[in-house]
């Protein structure tokens, strides 16, 4: 009989490509991962993967088994969620937030949950948004806030389910003393101005640089800042211009001029496929929506 734990390891191997990467992602030793995958091969009686240098690729049979594993694991998550609901059980919840979202949302959501669901324990973890989906799928987190941007392709990530929570416009932040320009496009008007950019190799960085390309501007700068409060403070003192979500600029420092951009950011809750209806996940969504609706936070970056 197929072992769900071994199927999870095979699924991670299909995405990460090495035993070491799977072991690091799931907090196992490489030897333990290798042993479990070898047991899975013996159980199935067929080769599931092959080595190509340091990397491992799945055989056609292995890839097909991963497709089945996605369905099997999602059904197991759904069964767990249904049983928890039947028992009236709210299991401890591990929630992932980006650093700026954690600063703005973690405490009020924690307080809202303590009030509405005193039996539910919430554990908070700051995590880079690029890593949040992997952490949820592999079991390191139960839920996480993830973002997509209007106009950017965001293919669905296997093994995850996402639920839209809220959307917000993106804003162009410039020093108040800077020229407002005449083109009607603040990005083009500030083509020669330094920028405060998010870290390289992040979705936020790609969004800003793509925005510049659409305006015919090549955006380059030495500034690399992921914290929106710090970004706005740098803008206020004239260090450069930036793009921030509206929720990050609810109370900007003096000296910042904000202009709406034709770009929106959408925030979603990511859970493992099949686990969306888990009572703890639903309680978390309820608390998050309550916090957003009552305006108890000024940022959700």
C-alpha positions in Angstrom: 0.0 0.0 0.0 1.2 3.5 -0.8 2.5 5.5 2.1 1.3 9.2 2.1 4.5 10.3 3.8 6.6 8.8 1.1 4.3 10.3 -1.6 4.9 13.8 0.0 8.7 13.2 -0.3 8.4 12.2 -3.9 6.3 15.3 -4.6 8.9 17.5 -3.0 11.6 15.7 -5.0 9.8 16.5 -8.2 10.0 20.2 -7.3 13.3 20.5 -5.6 15.5 18.2 -7.7 17.9 16.9 -5.0 17.7 14.8 -1.9 19.5 17.5 0.1 16.9 20.1 -0.9 14.0 17.9 0.1 15.7 17.1 3.4 16.3 20.8 4.2 12.7 21.8 3.2 11.1 19.1 5.4 13.7 19.1 8.3 14.8 15.5 7.7 18.3 14.1 7.3 19.2 13.3 3.6 19.7 9.7 4.6 16.2 9.4 6.0 14.7 11.0 2.8 16.8 8.6 0.6 15.7 5.6 2.6 12.0 6.5 2.4 12.1 7.1 -1.3 14.0 3.8 -1.8 11.2 2.1 0.1 8.6 3.7 -2.1 10.4 2.4 -5.2 10.4 -1.1 -3.7 6.7 -0.9 -2.8 5.8 0.2 -6.4 8.2 -2.3 -8.0 9.4 0.2 -10.5 12.0 2.9 -11.0 10.6 6.3 -10.0 13.6 8.6 -10.4 17.1 8.6 -11.9 20.2 10.6 -11.1 21.6 13.2 -13.6 24.8 14.5 -12.0 23.8 16.0 -8.7 20.2 16.3 -9.6 17.5 13.7 -9.7 14.8 13.6 -12.3 11.6 11.6 -12.2 10.9 8.8 -14.6 7.6 8.9 -16.5 6.2 6.5 -14.0 7.4 8.7 -11.1 5.9 11.8 -12.7 2.6 10.0 -13.1 2.7 8.9 -9.5 3.2 12.5 -8.4 0.0 13.5 -10.2 -1.8 10.8 -8.3 -0.1 11.9 -5.1 -1.5 15.4 -5.5 -5.1 14.0 -5.6 -4.5 11.5 -2.8 -2.9 14.1 -0.5 -5.7 16.6 -1.2 -8.3 14.0 -0.3 -6.5 13.2 2.9 -6.4 16.9 3.9 -10.1 17.2 3.1 -10.9 14.2 5.3 -8.8 15.6 8.1 -10.7 18.9 7.8 -14.1 17.2 7.8 -13.2 15.1 10.9 -11.9 18.1 12.7 -15.2 20.0 12.0 -17.2 17.0 13.1 -15.3 16.8 16.4 -15.5 20.6 16.8 -11.7 20.6 17.0 -9.6 23.6 16.3 -6.0 22.4 15.9 -3.0 24.8 16.5 -2.4 26.8 13.4 1.0 27.9 12.0 0.5 31.0 10.0 3.1 32.6 7.7 3.3 36.4 7.1 5.8 38.5 5.2 7.7 40.7 7.6 5.7 43.8 6.9 2.4 41.9 7.0 3.5 40.3 10.3 4.1 43.8 11.8 0.7 45.0 10.7 -1.5 42.0 11.0 0.0 39.4 13.3 -0.9 41.0 16.6 -4.4 42.1 15.8 -5.3 38.8 14.2 -3.9 37.0 17.2 -6.0 39.2 19.5 -9.1 38.6 17.3 -8.7 34.9 17.4 -8.1 34.9 21.1 -11.4 36.7 21.5 -13.5 34.7 19.0 -11.8 31.2 19.3 -10.0 31.1 22.7 -9.3 27.4 22.3 -7.3 27.9 19.1 -3.5 28.4 19.4 -2.0 30.6 16.7 1.8 30.4 15.9 3.2 33.2 13.8 6.2 32.9 11.5 7.8 35.6 9.4 8.6 34.3 6.0 9.6 35.6 2.6 6.5 35.5 0.3 8.5 33.6 -2.3 9.0 30.7 0.2 5.5 30.8 1.7 3.9 28.4 -0.8 6.6 25.8 -0.4 6.3 26.0 3.4 2.6 25.4 3.3 2.7 22.6 0.8 5.5 20.8 2.6 3.8 21.1 6.0 6.0 23.7 7.6 3.1 26.1 7.7 -0.7 25.5 7.7 -1.7 28.8 6.1 0.1 31.8 4.7 -0.6 35.2 3.1 0.5 35.3 -0.5 0.2 38.0 -3.1 -0.4 38.3 -6.8 -0.3 41.4 -9.0 -2.7 42.5 -11.7 -1.2 41.9 -15.2 1.3 39.3 -14.1 0.9 35.7 -14.9 0.5 33.6 -11.7 0.1 29.9 -12.6 -1.6 27.8 -9.9 0.9 26.0 -7.7 0.1 22.3 -7.4 -0.7 21.1 -3.9 -2.0 24.5 -2.8 -5.4 26.1 -2.7 -5.8 29.9 -2.5 -8.7 32.1 -1.4 -8.9 35.7 -2.3 -9.0 38.0 0.8 -8.6 41.6 -0.4 -7.2 43.8 -3.1 -5.6 47.2 -3.0 -4.1 49.7 -5.4 -0.3 50.2 -5.7 0.9 53.8 -5.1 3.8 55.8 -6.5 5.7 57.4 -3.6 7.8 60.5 -4.3 9.3 63.3 -2.1 6.8 66.2 -1.8 9.4 68.6 -3.1 10.0 66.8 -6.3 8.6 67.9 -9.6 5.2 66.3 -10.4 5.9 66.1 -14.1 3.7 66.7 -17.1 3.2 63.3 -18.8 0.6 62.0 -16.3 2.8 58.9 -15.7 4.8 59.4 -12.5 7.1 56.5 -13.4 8.1 58.2 -16.7 8.2 61.6 -15.0 10.8 60.3 -12.5 12.9 58.3 -15.1 16.1 60.0 -13.9 15.3 59.8 -10.2 17.0 57.1 -7.9 14.6 54.3 -6.8 14.2 52.5 -3.5 13.7 49.0 -4.8 12.7 45.7 -3.1 15.4 43.0 -2.9 16.5 41.4 -6.1 15.0 38.0 -7.1 11.7 38.9 -5.4 8.2 39.2 -7.1 7.9 42.8 -5.8 11.2 43.7 -7.5 10.0 42.1 -10.7 6.7 44.0 -10.5 8.4 47.4 -10.1 11.0 46.8 -12.8 8.3 45.6 -15.2 6.2 48.7 -14.4 9.2 50.7 -15.4 9.6 48.8 -18.7 5.9 49.5 -19.5 6.6 53.2 -19.2 9.8 53.0 -21.2 12.0 53.5 -18.1 14.9 51.3 -17.0 14.7 51.3 -13.2 18.1 50.9 -11.5 19.3 51.7 -8.0 21.6 50.6 -5.2 18.8 51.0 -2.7 17.4 47.6 -1.7 14.7 47.7 1.1 11.9 45.2 1.8 10.4 47.1 4.7 7.8 49.5 3.5 8.1 51.8 6.6 11.8 52.2 5.9 11.1 52.7 2.2 8.7 55.5 2.8 11.1 57.2 5.3 13.8 57.1 2.7 11.5 58.6 0.1 10.5 61.3 2.6 14.1 62.5 3.0 14.7 62.5 -0.8 16.7 59.2 -1.2 14.5 58.2 -4.1 11.0 57.2 -5.3 9.2 53.9 -4.7 6.1 51.8 -5.4 4.2 50.6 -2.3 0.8 49.0 -1.6 -1.9 51.3 -0.4 -2.1 49.6 3.0 1.5 50.3 3.6 0.9 54.0 3.1 -2.1 54.5 5.4 0.0 56.9 7.6 3.0 58.0 5.5 5.7 60.1 7.0 5.6 63.8 6.3 7.3 64.7 3.0 5.8 61.9 0.9 3.5 62.5 -2.1 1.4 59.4 -3.1 0.0 58.9 -6.6 -2.3 55.9 -7.5 -0.9 53.6 -10.2 -2.9 51.5 -12.7 -1.7 48.4 -10.8 -3.4 46.4 -8.1 -2.1 43.8 -5.6 -4.3 40.9 -4.6 -3.8 39.1 -1.2 -4.8 35.5 -0.9 -4.8 32.9 1.8 -2.8 29.8 0.8 -3.6 26.4 2.4 -2.8 22.9 1.3 -5.2 21.6 -1.3 -8.1 20.0 0.5 -7.5 21.9 3.8 -9.4 25.1 3.0 -12.4 24.0 5.1 -10.5 23.1 8.2 -12.0 24.8 11.2 -8.8 26.5 12.2 -8.2 27.9 8.7 -11.8 29.2 8.6 -11.3 30.9 12.0 -8.1 32.5 10.8 -9.9 33.8 7.7 -12.7 35.2 9.9 -10.2 37.0 12.2 -8.2 38.4 9.3 -11.4 39.7 7.6 -12.5 41.2 10.9 -9.2 43.0 11.3 -9.3 44.4 7.8 -12.9 45.5 8.1 -12.5 47.2 11.4 -9.3 49.0 10.3 -7.3 47.8 13.3 -4.2 47.7 11.1 -2.6 50.2 8.8 -0.6 47.9 6.6 -0.7 44.5 5.0 2.4 44.5 2.9 
